[in-house]
């Protein structure tokens, strides 16, 4: 009986360890399992870890030049059920963000949060600004 209990406990702990490993990624790009928003929105934050001022982009906005507070200043984001393309104009760069993605630190290691100018609904490859 005790051996069965130990075996079950080992299986449960192994499963929990695998879950933690699966959702930890050095780049912090992963489907965020606790974000259940079904909206067509992307939420941008001026600071890392989803802190600071918040800006909500939705599909009806089309291409949008970000407000001054968010221009070159997106510390973290949460993507709902839409794909968006982040755009930098000079020099021209694009960064694809797929639905249900998060990044809790979009500044570190020269990430795109310190260079972003605008946001576009859709895929970067479909952008008219090539």
N, CA, C and O atoms as CSV, one atom per row, in Angstrom:
chain,resi,resn,atom,element,x,y,z
A,1,UNK,N,N,0.821,-1.192,0.000
A,1,UNK,CA,C,0.000,0.000,0.000
A,1,UNK,C,C,0.870,1.264,0.000
A,1,UNK,O,O,0.596,2.217,-0.730
A,2,UNK,N,N,1.912,1.258,0.822
A,2,UNK,CA,C,2.797,2.427,0.894
A,2,UNK,C,C,3.564,2.585,-0.410
A,2,UNK,O,O,3.790,3.708,-0.859
A,3,UNK,N,N,3.971,1.470,-1.028
A,3,UNK,CA,C,4.673,1.555,-2.306
A,3,UNK,C,C,3.776,2.163,-3.379
A,3,UNK,O,O,4.247,2.947,-4.203
A,4,UNK,N,N,2.484,1.811,-3.379
A,4,UNK,CA,C,1.546,2.411,-4.328
A,4,UNK,C,C,1.421,3.912,-4.091
A,4,UNK,O,O,1.389,4.691,-5.043
A,5,UNK,N,N,1.352,4.315,-2.838
A,5,UNK,CA,C,1.259,5.738,-2.494
A,5,UNK,C,C,2.501,6.490,-2.964
A,5,UNK,O,O,2.396,7.583,-3.520
A,6,UNK,N,N,3.677,5.904,-2.741
A,6,UNK,CA,C,4.928,6.536,-3.189
A,6,UNK,C,C,4.944,6.662,-4.709
A,6,UNK,O,O,5.354,7.690,-5.249
A,7,UNK,N,N,4.502,5.624,-5.386
A,7,UNK,CA,C,4.472,5.654,-6.844
A,7,UNK,C,C,3.539,6.731,-7.372
A,7,UNK,O,O,3.881,7.455,-8.306
A,8,UNK,N,N,2.365,6.832,-6.774
A,8,UNK,CA,C,1.401,7.858,-7.189
A,8,UNK,C,C,1.948,9.249,-6.898
A,8,UNK,O,O,1.803,10.160,-7.714
A,9,UNK,N,N,2.572,9.413,-5.742
A,9,UNK,CA,C,3.159,10.704,-5.384
A,9,UNK,C,C,4.265,11.093,-6.359
A,9,UNK,O,O,4.354,12.253,-6.759
A,10,UNK,N,N,5.097,10.147,-6.740
A,10,UNK,CA,C,6.169,10.422,-7.711
A,10,UNK,C,C,5.577,10.816,-9.055
A,10,UNK,O,O,6.073,11.742,-9.697
A,11,UNK,N,N,4.542,10.141,-9.485
A,11,UNK,CA,C,3.897,10.477,-10.764
A,11,UNK,C,C,3.309,11.888,-10.716
A,11,UNK,O,O,3.474,12.657,-11.663
A,12,UNK,N,N,2.637,12.228,-9.641
A,12,UNK,CA,C,2.039,13.564,-9.512
A,12,UNK,C,C,3.116,14.639,-9.503
A,12,UNK,O,O,2.988,15.648,-10.197
A,13,UNK,N,N,4.175,14.436,-8.725
A,13,UNK,CA,C,5.261,15.425,-8.674
A,13,UNK,C,C,5.958,15.555,-10.024
A,13,UNK,O,O,6.319,16.659,-10.432
A,14,UNK,N,N,6.149,14.438,-10.719
A,14,UNK,CA,C,6.758,14.482,-12.052
A,14,UNK,C,C,5.887,15.267,-13.022
A,14,UNK,O,O,6.391,16.068,-13.810
A,15,UNK,N,N,4.586,15.038,-12.962
A,15,UNK,CA,C,3.657,15.763,-13.825
A,15,UNK,C,C,3.720,17.267,-13.556
A,15,UNK,O,O,3.767,18.065,-14.492
A,16,UNK,N,N,3.720,17.648,-12.286
A,16,UNK,CA,C,3.810,19.071,-11.934
A,16,UNK,C,C,5.124,19.677,-12.410
A,16,UNK,O,O,5.143,20.804,-12.904
A,17,UNK,N,N,6.215,18.946,-12.266
A,17,UNK,CA,C,7.513,19.422,-12.738
A,17,UNK,C,C,7.489,19.636,-14.247
A,17,UNK,O,O,7.985,20.649,-14.739
A,18,UNK,N,N,6.914,18.688,-14.981
A,18,UNK,CA,C,6.832,18.822,-16.436
A,18,UNK,C,C,5.981,20.022,-16.841
A,18,UNK,O,O,6.316,20.719,-17.799
A,19,UNK,N,N,4.897,20.271,-16.132
A,19,UNK,CA,C,4.079,21.450,-16.423
A,19,UNK,C,C,4.864,22.732,-16.213
A,19,UNK,O,O,4.808,23.640,-17.042
A,20,UNK,N,N,5.590,22.810,-15.120
A,20,UNK,CA,C,6.405,24.001,-14.862
A,20,UNK,C,C,7.467,24.170,-15.931
A,20,UNK,O,O,7.717,25.287,-16.383
A,21,UNK,N,N,8.094,23.081,-16.341
A,21,UNK,CA,C,9.122,23.146,-17.371
A,21,UNK,C,C,8.528,23.567,-18.707
A,21,UNK,O,O,9.130,24.355,-19.437
A,22,UNK,N,N,7.354,23.046,-19.026
A,22,UNK,CA,C,6.711,23.355,-20.305
A,22,UNK,C,C,6.404,24.841,-20.432
A,22,UNK,O,O,6.572,25.410,-21.511
A,23,UNK,N,N,5.957,25.482,-19.357
A,23,UNK,CA,C,5.546,26.868,-19.421
A,23,UNK,C,C,6.625,27.844,-18.973
A,23,UNK,O,O,6.332,29.017,-18.744
A,24,UNK,N,N,7.853,27.389,-18.846
A,24,UNK,CA,C,8.948,28.320,-18.585
A,24,UNK,C,C,9.837,28.323,-19.811
A,24,UNK,O,O,10.285,27.270,-20.266
A,25,UNK,N,N,10.090,29.499,-20.339
A,25,UNK,CA,C,10.845,29.648,-21.564
A,25,UNK,C,C,11.724,30.871,-21.408
A,25,UNK,O,O,11.277,31.902,-20.904
A,26,UNK,N,N,12.963,30.765,-21.833
A,26,UNK,CA,C,13.902,31.873,-21.659
A,26,UNK,C,C,13.409,33.143,-22.343
A,26,UNK,O,O,13.681,34.245,-21.867
A,27,UNK,N,N,12.690,33.005,-23.449
A,27,UNK,CA,C,12.198,34.175,-24.175
A,27,UNK,C,C,10.869,34.685,-23.647
A,27,UNK,O,O,10.404,35.742,-24.074
A,28,UNK,N,N,10.263,33.975,-22.749
A,28,UNK,CA,C,8.959,34.334,-22.198
A,28,UNK,C,C,7.868,34.375,-23.258
A,28,UNK,O,O,6.860,35.055,-23.065
A,29,UNK,N,N,8.035,33.678,-24.357
A,29,UNK,CA,C,6.991,33.561,-25.372
A,29,UNK,C,C,6.316,32.214,-25.163
A,29,UNK,O,O,6.925,31.170,-25.397
A,30,UNK,N,N,5.086,32.231,-24.732
A,30,UNK,CA,C,4.360,30.987,-24.550
A,30,UNK,C,C,2.880,31.292,-24.473
A,30,UNK,O,O,2.481,32.385,-24.073
A,31,UNK,N,N,2.053,30.307,-24.865
A,31,UNK,CA,C,0.619,30.509,-24.673
A,31,UNK,C,C,0.346,30.643,-23.180
A,31,UNK,O,O,0.700,29.751,-22.410
A,32,UNK,N,N,-0.253,31.702,-22.773
A,32,UNK,CA,C,-0.471,31.977,-21.356
A,32,UNK,C,C,-1.702,31.219,-20.891
A,32,UNK,O,O,-2.816,31.587,-21.263
A,33,UNK,N,N,-1.538,30.161,-20.081
A,33,UNK,CA,C,-2.655,29.265,-19.777
A,33,UNK,C,C,-3.757,29.881,-18.928
A,33,UNK,O,O,-4.861,29.338,-18.887
A,34,UNK,N,N,-3.500,30.983,-18.255
A,34,UNK,CA,C,-4.501,31.561,-17.365
A,34,UNK,C,C,-5.248,32.734,-18.001
A,34,UNK,O,O,-6.133,33.312,-17.371
A,35,UNK,N,N,-4.904,33.093,-19.242
A,35,UNK,CA,C,-5.539,34.215,-19.925
A,35,UNK,C,C,-6.699,33.685,-20.745
A,35,UNK,O,O,-6.483,33.077,-21.794
A,36,UNK,N,N,-7.912,33.899,-20.293
A,36,UNK,CA,C,-9.096,33.349,-20.955
A,36,UNK,C,C,-9.896,34.391,-21.715
A,36,UNK,O,O,-11.058,34.151,-22.043
A,37,UNK,N,N,-9.311,35.526,-21.999
A,37,UNK,CA,C,-10.025,36.574,-22.710
A,37,UNK,C,C,-10.299,36.113,-24.138
A,37,UNK,O,O,-9.369,35.754,-24.860
A,38,UNK,N,N,-11.543,36.120,-24.545
A,38,UNK,CA,C,-11.925,35.713,-25.894
A,38,UNK,C,C,-12.011,36.903,-26.848
A,38,UNK,O,O,-12.489,36.761,-27.973
A,39,UNK,N,N,-11.560,38.051,-26.415
A,39,UNK,CA,C,-11.710,39.259,-27.218
A,39,UNK,C,C,-10.635,39.367,-28.285
A,39,UNK,O,O,-9.587,38.725,-28.218
A,40,UNK,N,N,-10.929,40.191,-29.261
A,40,UNK,CA,C,-9.974,40.501,-30.319
A,40,UNK,C,C,-9.145,41.703,-29.902
A,40,UNK,O,O,-9.208,42.762,-30.527
A,41,UNK,N,N,-8.364,41.529,-28.838
A,41,UNK,CA,C,-7.594,42.637,-28.289
A,41,UNK,C,C,-6.161,42.224,-27.994
A,41,UNK,O,O,-5.853,41.048,-27.798
A,42,UNK,N,N,-5.300,43.227,-27.969
A,42,UNK,CA,C,-3.947,43.093,-27.442
A,42,UNK,C,C,-3.802,44.184,-26.400
A,42,UNK,O,O,-4.136,45.341,-26.655
A,43,UNK,N,N,-3.304,43.820,-25.228
A,43,UNK,CA,C,-3.121,44.789,-24.153
A,43,UNK,C,C,-1.632,45.063,-24.014
A,43,UNK,O,O,-0.842,44.147,-23.789
A,44,UNK,N,N,-1.256,46.326,-24.150
A,44,UNK,CA,C,0.138,46.749,-24.026
A,44,UNK,C,C,0.326,47.457,-22.689
A,44,UNK,O,O,-0.564,48.170,-22.226
A,45,UNK,N,N,1.485,47.256,-22.074
A,45,UNK,CA,C,1.809,47.891,-20.797
A,45,UNK,C,C,3.129,48.646,-20.937
A,45,UNK,O,O,4.018,48.215,-21.672
A,46,UNK,N,N,3.255,49.763,-20.238
A,46,UNK,CA,C,4.477,50.567,-20.320
A,46,UNK,C,C,5.614,50.009,-19.475
A,46,UNK,O,O,6.751,50.465,-19.600
A,47,UNK,N,N,5.335,49.039,-18.622
A,47,UNK,CA,C,6.368,48.457,-17.769
A,47,UNK,C,C,6.350,46.939,-17.882
A,47,UNK,O,O,5.386,46.354,-18.374
A,48,UNK,N,N,7.420,46.313,-17.423
A,48,UNK,CA,C,7.476,44.852,-17.434
A,48,UNK,C,C,6.482,44.285,-16.422
A,48,UNK,O,O,5.967,45.000,-15.563
A,49,UNK,N,N,6.230,42.993,-16.544
A,49,UNK,CA,C,5.334,42.264,-15.630
A,49,UNK,C,C,3.916,42.825,-15.603
A,49,UNK,O,O,3.248,42.795,-14.569
A,50,UNK,N,N,3.458,43.340,-16.752
A,50,UNK,CA,C,2.077,43.800,-16.916
A,50,UNK,C,C,1.731,44.930,-15.953
A,50,UNK,O,O,0.627,44.982,-15.411
A,51,UNK,N,N,2.682,45.828,-15.747
A,51,UNK,CA,C,2.517,46.965,-14.846
A,51,UNK,C,C,2.543,48.262,-15.652
A,51,UNK,O,O,2.789,48.248,-16.858
A,52,UNK,N,N,2.293,49.356,-14.992
A,52,UNK,CA,C,2.332,50.665,-15.632
A,52,UNK,C,C,1.030,50.985,-16.336
A,52,UNK,O,O,-0.015,50.393,-16.063
A,53,UNK,N,N,1.120,51.941,-17.253
A,53,UNK,CA,C,-0.080,52.334,-17.997
A,53,UNK,C,C,-0.439,51.253,-18.998
A,53,UNK,O,O,0.424,50.520,-19.481
A,54,UNK,N,N,-1.726,51.163,-19.302
A,54,UNK,CA,C,-2.251,50.104,-20.160
A,54,UNK,C,C,-2.906,50.732,-21.386
A,54,UNK,O,O,-3.604,51.741,-21.284
A,55,UNK,N,N,-2.669,50.116,-22.550
A,55,UNK,CA,C,-3.324,50.522,-23.786
A,55,UNK,C,C,-3.940,49.275,-24.399
A,55,UNK,O,O,-3.284,48.239,-24.504
A,56,UNK,N,N,-5.202,49.375,-24.805
A,56,UNK,CA,C,-5.895,48.231,-25.394
A,56,UNK,C,C,-6.116,48.496,-26.877
A,56,UNK,O,O,-6.771,49.466,-27.258
A,57,UNK,N,N,-5.559,47.617,-27.706
A,57,UNK,CA,C,-5.731,47.668,-29.155
A,57,UNK,C,C,-6.754,46.602,-29.533
A,57,UNK,O,O,-6.727,45.490,-29.005
A,58,UNK,N,N,-7.666,46.952,-30.460
A,58,UNK,CA,C,-8.600,45.939,-30.964
A,58,UNK,C,C,-8.635,45.981,-32.483
A,58,UNK,O,O,-8.111,46.910,-33.097
A,59,UNK,N,N,-9.248,44.981,-33.081
A,59,UNK,CA,C,-9.204,44.802,-34.533
A,59,UNK,C,C,-9.830,45.947,-35.314
A,59,UNK,O,O,-9.443,46.188,-36.457
A,60,UNK,N,N,-10.771,46.644,-34.739
A,60,UNK,CA,C,-11.433,47.729,-35.472
A,60,UNK,C,C,-10.512,48.928,-35.693
A,60,UNK,O,O,-10.850,49.818,-36.473
A,61,UNK,N,N,-9.368,48.974,-35.033
A,61,UNK,CA,C,-8.459,50.119,-35.140
A,61,UNK,C,C,-7.578,50.075,-36.385
A,61,UNK,O,O,-6.977,51.090,-36.739
A,62,UNK,N,N,-7.482,48.918,-37.066
A,62,UNK,CA,C,-6.615,48.815,-38.231
A,62,UNK,C,C,-5.178,49.125,-37.849
A,62,UNK,O,O,-4.727,48.766,-36.761
A,63,UNK,N,N,-4.435,49.815,-38.775
A,63,UNK,CA,C,-3.084,50.230,-38.382
A,63,UNK,C,C,-3.206,51.383,-37.400
A,63,UNK,O,O,-4.041,52.271,-37.570
A,64,UNK,N,N,-2.373,51.363,-36.380
A,64,UNK,CA,C,-2.410,52.415,-35.377
A,64,UNK,C,C,-0.996,52.800,-34.975
A,64,UNK,O,O,-0.211,51.957,-34.542
A,65,UNK,N,N,-0.681,54.068,-35.120
A,65,UNK,CA,C,0.553,54.610,-34.548
A,65,UNK,C,C,0.312,54.695,-33.044
A,65,UNK,O,O,-0.673,55.289,-32.607
A,66,UNK,N,N,1.191,54.114,-32.263
A,66,UNK,CA,C,0.964,54.052,-30.820
A,66,UNK,C,C,1.002,55.432,-30.181
A,66,UNK,O,O,1.723,56.312,-30.649
A,67,UNK,N,N,0.224,55.630,-29.104
A,67,UNK,CA,C,0.277,56.894,-28.362
A,67,UNK,C,C,1.699,57.149,-27.849
A,67,UNK,O,O,2.474,56.211,-27.668
A,68,UNK,N,N,2.033,58.407,-27.620
A,68,UNK,CA,C,3.387,58.786,-27.206
A,68,UNK,C,C,3.908,57.979,-26.026
A,68,UNK,O,O,5.078,57.597,-26.019
A,69,UNK,N,N,3.078,57.713,-25.038
A,69,UNK,CA,C,3.531,56.975,-23.849
A,69,UNK,C,C,3.979,55.552,-24.180
A,69,UNK,O,O,4.743,54.952,-23.424
A,70,UNK,N,N,3.510,55.010,-25.303
A,70,UNK,CA,C,3.828,53.633,-25.677
A,70,UNK,C,C,4.820,53.561,-26.835
A,70,UNK,O,O,5.311,52.481,-27.165
A,71,UNK,N,N,5.113,54.688,-27.446
A,71,UNK,CA,C,6.041,54.740,-28.571
A,71,UNK,C,C,7.435,54.386,-28.062
A,71,UNK,O,O,7.977,55.089,-27.208
A,72,UNK,N,N,8.018,53.311,-28.572
A,72,UNK,CA,C,9.316,52.800,-28.108
A,72,UNK,C,C,9.291,52.465,-26.621
A,72,UNK,O,O,10.330,52.517,-25.961
A,73,UNK,N,N,8.129,52.125,-26.087
A,73,UNK,CA,C,8.003,51.945,-24.643
A,73,UNK,C,C,6.920,50.917,-24.283
A,73,UNK,O,O,5.993,51.223,-23.532
A,74,UNK,N,N,7.044,49.703,-24.824
A,74,UNK,CA,C,6.122,48.624,-24.467
A,74,UNK,C,C,6.909,47.612,-23.641
A,74,UNK,O,O,7.726,46.860,-24.173
A,75,UNK,N,N,6.653,47.605,-22.336
A,75,UNK,CA,C,7.399,46.736,-21.429
A,75,UNK,C,C,6.883,45.314,-21.375
A,75,UNK,O,O,7.640,44.392,-21.072
A,76,UNK,N,N,5.591,45.121,-21.666
A,76,UNK,CA,C,4.992,43.788,-21.659
A,76,UNK,C,C,3.679,43.844,-22.430
A,76,UNK,O,O,3.130,44.921,-22.659
A,77,UNK,N,N,3.181,42.674,-22.829
A,77,UNK,CA,C,1.908,42.634,-23.552
A,77,UNK,C,C,1.217,41.300,-23.343
A,77,UNK,O,O,1.834,40.303,-22.968
A,78,UNK,N,N,-0.089,41.314,-23.598
A,78,UNK,CA,C,-0.918,40.110,-23.614
A,78,UNK,C,C,-1.748,40.167,-24.890
A,78,UNK,O,O,-2.426,41.160,-25.151
A,79,UNK,N,N,-1.693,39.105,-25.680
A,79,UNK,CA,C,-2.463,39.038,-26.918
A,79,UNK,C,C,-3.682,38.154,-26.705
A,79,UNK,O,O,-3.571,37.045,-26.183
A,80,UNK,N,N,-4.853,38.654,-27.112
A,80,UNK,CA,C,-6.084,37.870,-27.031
A,80,UNK,C,C,-6.176,36.890,-28.178
A,80,UNK,O,O,-5.265,36.088,-28.388
A,81,UNK,N,N,-7.263,36.944,-28.920
A,81,UNK,CA,C,-7.512,35.963,-29.978
A,81,UNK,C,C,-7.160,36.486,-31.363
A,81,UNK,O,O,-7.672,35.976,-32.360
A,82,UNK,N,N,-6.300,37.490,-31.445
A,82,UNK,CA,C,-5.918,38.029,-32.752
A,82,UNK,C,C,-4.409,37.949,-32.948
A,82,UNK,O,O,-3.634,37.924,-31.992
A,83,UNK,N,N,-4.019,37.909,-34.231
A,83,UNK,CA,C,-2.619,38.051,-34.611
A,83,UNK,C,C,-2.391,39.518,-34.941
A,83,UNK,O,O,-3.226,40.147,-35.592
A,84,UNK,N,N,-1.273,40.060,-34.499
A,84,UNK,CA,C,-0.935,41.438,-34.832
A,84,UNK,C,C,0.522,41.518,-35.254
A,84,UNK,O,O,1.332,40.642,-34.951
A,85,UNK,N,N,0.825,42.584,-35.955
A,85,UNK,CA,C,2.185,42.862,-36.387
A,85,UNK,C,C,2.635,44.156,-35.717
A,85,UNK,O,O,2.007,45.200,-35.894
A,86,UNK,N,N,3.717,44.089,-34.951
A,86,UNK,CA,C,4.319,45.292,-34.378
A,86,UNK,C,C,5.274,45.861,-35.422
A,86,UNK,O,O,6.006,45.117,-36.074
A,87,UNK,N,N,5.262,47.186,-35.575
A,87,UNK,CA,C,6.024,47.825,-36.647
A,87,UNK,C,C,6.948,48.899,-36.099
A,87,UNK,O,O,6.575,49.675,-35.218
A,88,UNK,N,N,8.164,48.928,-36.639
A,88,UNK,CA,C,9.142,49.997,-36.407
A,88,UNK,C,C,9.420,50.593,-37.778
A,88,UNK,O,O,9.686,49.858,-38.729
A,89,UNK,N,N,9.361,51.926,-37.893
A,89,UNK,CA,C,9.468,52.559,-39.205
A,89,UNK,C,C,10.891,52.863,-39.645
A,89,UNK,O,O,11.213,52.667,-40.817
A,90,UNK,N,N,11.742,53.329,-38.767
A,90,UNK,CA,C,13.068,53.768,-39.217
A,90,UNK,C,C,14.150,53.283,-38.269
A,90,UNK,O,O,14.293,53.833,-37.177
A,91,UNK,N,N,14.910,52.278,-38.651
A,91,UNK,CA,C,14.791,51.490,-39.876
A,91,UNK,C,C,13.593,50.546,-39.783
A,91,UNK,O,O,13.159,50.172,-38.694
A,92,UNK,N,N,13.078,50.176,-40.939
A,92,UNK,CA,C,11.858,49.378,-40.995
A,92,UNK,C,C,12.086,47.978,-40.427
A,92,UNK,O,O,12.997,47.265,-40.847
A,93,UNK,N,N,11.250,47.600,-39.473
A,93,UNK,CA,C,11.259,46.261,-38.880
A,93,UNK,C,C,9.822,45.860,-38.585
A,93,UNK,O,O,8.957,46.709,-38.372
A,94,UNK,N,N,9.584,44.571,-38.574
A,94,UNK,CA,C,8.284,44.041,-38.178
A,94,UNK,C,C,8.501,42.891,-37.202
A,94,UNK,O,O,9.497,42.172,-37.280
A,95,UNK,N,N,7.562,42.732,-36.291
A,95,UNK,CA,C,7.633,41.619,-35.341
A,95,UNK,C,C,6.239,41.017,-35.219
A,95,UNK,O,O,5.296,41.691,-34.803
A,96,UNK,N,N,6.117,39.747,-35.583
A,96,UNK,CA,C,4.822,39.063,-35.553
A,96,UNK,C,C,4.464,38.616,-34.141
A,96,UNK,O,O,5.278,38.003,-33.449
A,97,UNK,N,N,3.244,38.925,-33.723
A,97,UNK,CA,C,2.702,38.455,-32.452
A,97,UNK,C,C,1.460,37.626,-32.772
A,97,UNK,O,O,0.501,38.126,-33.361
A,98,UNK,N,N,1.489,36.375,-32.383
A,98,UNK,CA,C,0.364,35.483,-32.640
A,98,UNK,C,C,-0.625,35.516,-31.474
A,98,UNK,O,O,-0.296,35.958,-30.374
A,99,UNK,N,N,-1.827,35.046,-31.736
A,99,UNK,CA,C,-2.868,35.051,-30.703
A,99,UNK,C,C,-2.435,34.235,-29.487
A,99,UNK,O,O,-1.663,33.281,-29.582
A,100,UNK,N,N,-2.970,34.655,-28.343
A,100,UNK,CA,C,-2.731,33.969,-27.072
A,100,UNK,C,C,-1.252,33.920,-26.696
A,100,UNK,O,O,-0.764,32.907,-26.195
A,101,UNK,N,N,-0.556,35.002,-26.937
A,101,UNK,CA,C,0.854,35.103,-26.544
A,101,UNK,C,C,1.013,36.200,-25.512
A,101,UNK,O,O,0.242,37.158,-25.474
A,102,UNK,N,N,2.017,36.044,-24.684
A,102,UNK,CA,C,2.349,37.076,-23.708
A,102,UNK,C,C,3.856,37.264,-23.698
A,102,UNK,O,O,4.615,36.379,-24.091
A,103,UNK,N,N,4.264,38.420,-23.246
A,103,UNK,CA,C,5.671,38.655,-22.974
A,103,UNK,C,C,5.726,39.555,-21.761
A,103,UNK,O,O,5.270,40.698,-21.809
A,104,UNK,N,N,6.277,39.055,-20.685
A,104,UNK,CA,C,6.293,39.828,-19.448
A,104,UNK,C,C,7.456,40.800,-19.362
A,104,UNK,O,O,7.473,41.660,-18.482
A,105,UNK,N,N,8.430,40.682,-20.261
A,105,UNK,CA,C,9.553,41.627,-20.293
A,105,UNK,C,C,9.968,41.839,-21.743
A,105,UNK,O,O,10.822,41.123,-22.266
A,106,UNK,N,N,9.360,42.820,-22.381
A,106,UNK,CA,C,9.600,43.081,-23.802
A,106,UNK,C,C,10.709,44.112,-24.003
A,106,UNK,O,O,10.926,44.581,-25.120
A,107,UNK,N,N,11.415,44.468,-22.920
A,107,UNK,CA,C,12.541,45.398,-22.990
A,107,UNK,C,C,13.894,44.692,-23.017
A,107,UNK,O,O,14.778,45.091,-23.775
A,108,UNK,N,N,14.071,43.655,-22.209
A,108,UNK,CA,C,15.379,43.023,-22.004
A,108,UNK,C,C,15.987,42.522,-23.302
A,108,UNK,O,O,15.285,42.139,-24.237
A,109,UNK,N,N,17.301,42.537,-23.332
A,109,UNK,CA,C,18.067,42.019,-24.474
A,109,UNK,C,C,17.679,42.689,-25.788
A,109,UNK,O,O,17.605,42.033,-26.828
A,110,UNK,N,N,17.434,43.988,-25.738
A,110,UNK,CA,C,17.128,44.769,-26.938
A,110,UNK,C,C,15.897,44.241,-27.677
A,110,UNK,O,O,15.853,44.256,-28.907
A,111,UNK,N,N,14.916,43.783,-26.935
A,111,UNK,CA,C,13.682,43.300,-27.564
A,111,UNK,C,C,12.922,44.455,-28.208
A,111,UNK,O,O,13.257,45.626,-28.030
A,112,UNK,N,N,11.910,44.094,-28.945
A,112,UNK,CA,C,11.196,45.044,-29.796
A,112,UNK,C,C,10.419,46.107,-29.026
A,112,UNK,O,O,10.062,47.134,-29.604
A,113,UNK,N,N,10.148,45.892,-27.747
A,113,UNK,CA,C,9.385,46.860,-26.956
A,113,UNK,C,C,10.028,48.228,-26.862
A,113,UNK,O,O,9.340,49.229,-26.660
A,114,UNK,N,N,11.348,48.277,-27.007
A,114,UNK,CA,C,12.051,49.565,-26.947
A,114,UNK,C,C,12.172,50.215,-28.322
A,114,UNK,O,O,12.785,51.275,-28.451
A,115,UNK,N,N,11.589,49.588,-29.362
A,115,UNK,CA,C,11.689,50.136,-30.716
A,115,UNK,C,C,10.339,50.297,-31.413
A,115,UNK,O,O,10.288,50.862,-32.505
A,116,UNK,N,N,9.267,49.829,-30.831
A,116,UNK,CA,C,7.965,49.751,-31.496
A,116,UNK,C,C,7.365,51.137,-31.764
A,116,UNK,O,O,7.397,52.021,-30.907
A,117,UNK,N,N,6.816,51.304,-32.978
A,117,UNK,CA,C,6.133,52.545,-33.363
A,117,UNK,C,C,4.628,52.352,-33.519
A,117,UNK,O,O,3.839,53.211,-33.126
A,118,UNK,N,N,4.239,51.210,-34.101
A,118,UNK,CA,C,2.827,51.011,-34.412
A,118,UNK,C,C,2.426,49.559,-34.334
A,118,UNK,O,O,3.248,48.671,-34.105
A,119,UNK,N,N,1.139,49.338,-34.531
A,119,UNK,CA,C,0.571,47.992,-34.460
A,119,UNK,C,C,-0.446,47.838,-35.589
A,119,UNK,O,O,-1.174,48.773,-35.921
A,120,UNK,N,N,-0.481,46.648,-36.165
A,120,UNK,CA,C,-1.328,46.363,-37.314
A,120,UNK,C,C,-2.031,45.035,-37.069
A,120,UNK,O,O,-1.392,44.082,-36.622
A,121,UNK,N,N,-3.314,44.947,-37.345
A,121,UNK,CA,C,-4.084,43.722,-37.188
A,121,UNK,C,C,-3.778,42.773,-38.339
A,121,UNK,O,O,-4.005,43.116,-39.499
A,122,UNK,N,N,-3.272,41.599,-38.036
A,122,UNK,CA,C,-3.005,40.607,-39.064
A,122,UNK,C,C,-1.583,40.095,-39.013
A,122,UNK,O,O,-0.879,40.244,-38.014
A,123,UNK,N,N,-1.181,39.490,-40.112
A,123,UNK,CA,C,0.155,38.921,-40.209
A,123,UNK,C,C,1.110,39.910,-40.855
A,123,UNK,O,O,0.732,40.650,-41.762
A,124,UNK,N,N,2.339,39.919,-40.387
A,124,UNK,CA,C,3.337,40.837,-40.948
A,124,UNK,C,C,3.543,40.579,-42.436
A,124,UNK,O,O,3.766,41.517,-43.202
A,125,UNK,N,N,3.472,39.331,-42.847
A,125,UNK,CA,C,3.701,39.024,-44.268
A,125,UNK,C,C,2.613,39.614,-45.160
A,125,UNK,O,O,2.827,39.785,-46.360
A,126,UNK,N,N,1.434,39.931,-44.583
A,126,UNK,CA,C,0.341,40.522,-45.342
A,126,UNK,C,C,0.357,42.046,-45.299
A,126,UNK,O,O,-0.505,42.698,-45.889
A,127,UNK,N,N,1.328,42.605,-44.607
A,127,UNK,CA,C,1.402,44.054,-44.439
A,127,UNK,C,C,1.600,44.742,-45.781
A,127,UNK,O,O,2.278,44.215,-46.663
A,128,UNK,N,N,1.008,45.916,-45.932
A,128,UNK,CA,C,1.169,46.675,-47.176
A,128,UNK,C,C,2.454,47.494,-47.175
A,128,UNK,O,O,2.772,48.141,-48.172
A,129,UNK,N,N,3.198,47.476,-46.067
A,129,UNK,CA,C,4.396,48.314,-45.926
A,129,UNK,C,C,5.669,47.526,-46.142
A,129,UNK,O,O,6.580,47.591,-45.315
A,130,UNK,N,N,5.754,46.798,-47.208
A,130,UNK,CA,C,6.956,45.984,-47.458
A,130,UNK,C,C,7.922,46.738,-48.321
A,130,UNK,O,O,8.993,46.223,-48.643
